[in-house]
Amino acid sequence: MSHFSVLTAVSLPDDLSDQIQQIPEQEILAHIMEVAFLTHLQGIPLSLDSDALSIQPQMRLESFVEELVCQRLDPYWEYTQDPKNLEFIDCTEQSRHEYEHSVLDCVRMPNGRILSIYDREFFHKYEVHEGIIYQMPFGQLHHRKRTKKTRHMKLLPDYPARKLFPTYESFAKDCYAYSFEPTRQAWGYYVNPNTKWDWCSVGDRFPEVFLVPENCQTFILGNRGYLPKNLFDNPAPAGYRWVAGARKCDIAWDVMQEWKIRQDTEQFHNLEAWYLDGKLPEGTLGLSITEQGIVQSGALVYIKNESLDDYLARNQCTEACHCPVSPYAYLSDYGWSEFCDVSACGKENADQVWDRMVQEFIAALPEESMLVYVDCHI
């Protein structure tokens, strides 16, 4: 399970203002509260401003663009419901054999009904421990307890599936939750063979990717854009703001390039000084000094005796890199592309090859395209 960044682009309609006004306010408010709740679960202290509960035009734009992004990513969603993106897995032969020969641990309820111990009616309230049925949880301490009702239940280990389910069809449907495929007269389930993600959120862990002028009118802050600004610690150059999405023509690519070169230059001098000094600053996490240089997560972030120019080139931070963004994957009209497809080829210059692919993807987009950074999970 991991999070990774995806860069994609969507087209905004000419009647954008009219369309975003049609989004129901309750739909936007529900989304804001969901973002707040998920952020709270991540352990981030949070108190929404009262203004956040008042629907602003920016919130409508954010909601509209997120829907466009989700539609674009849908062919790669694990749980897509679009039949065009689904493949049926036939489990008829295997499940029919299991119906004929398998056994299940069951329990006879006080009313005489027989249930599998995995039936929700049973397991949401009871459990079997060392061959004895208990109510769980019970009382203020939430301990298991042998109640009067559980004493009238009887455990039936190794109960034949054929006796529990009157027909094979009921076994396939109720035991395995299989679906029936009428054209093939088969039982099984549907999967997306092109699955790349199971959850996504615009911006989120990658909220500050593009620089746009402060007077830019069309931009996307991403889900965390609804949250207090003190959650962000990456100050933008004077006159600009960090965003998770913007039109290609509105992004200050030159300013981004200068900012990245300046930041990476400062980082190089820090790493070089730490290496020569032989120790890291107190509180530095994730870095370690080795004979070859400084390592982070198994990769060399500083190589012994390398020059500043070599360091910048290795980090795709040169004047030739006009669009200084480094997503793990990007989604174009031609499909999904990701870094591991390049690195799996065993090329020593995989980073440079991937960077060139990203640059070419952005360069080919129309100037009015809305570039959006997405946090995906799988």
Secondary structure as UniProt FT lines:
FT   STRAND          3..10
FT   TURN            14..15
FT   HELIX           16..21
FT   HELIX           25..41
FT   TURN            42..43
FT   HELIX           50..53
FT   HELIX           57..73
FT   HELIX           74..76
FT   TURN            78..79
FT   HELIX           83..85
FT   STRAND          87..90
FT   HELIX           92..101
FT   STRAND          103..108
FT   TURN            110..111
FT   STRAND          114..116
FT   TURN            117..118
FT   HELIX           120..123
FT   TURN            124..125
FT   STRAND          126..129
FT   TURN            130..131
FT   STRAND          132..138
FT   TURN            139..142
FT   STRAND          143..145
FT   HELIX           148..151
FT   STRAND          154..160
FT   HELIX           161..164
FT   HELIX           168..174
FT   TURN            175..176
FT   STRAND          179..181
FT   TURN            182..185
FT   STRAND          186..191
FT   TURN            193..194
FT   STRAND          199..202
FT   TURN            204..205
FT   STRAND          210..213
FT   TURN            214..215
FT   STRAND          219..220
FT   HELIX           223..226
FT   HELIX           229..231
FT   TURN            238..239
FT   STRAND          240..243
FT   STRAND          245..247
FT   HELIX           248..250
FT   HELIX           253..277
FT   TURN            282..283
FT   STRAND          287..289
FT   STRAND          293..296
FT   TURN            297..298
FT   STRAND          299..303
FT   TURN            304..305
FT   HELIX           308..314
FT   TURN            315..316
FT   TURN            319..320
FT   STRAND          329..332
FT   TURN            333..334
FT   STRAND          335..338
FT   HELIX           339..343
FT   TURN            344..346
FT   TURN            348..349
FT   HELIX           350..363
FT   TURN            367..368
FT   STRAND          370..377
//
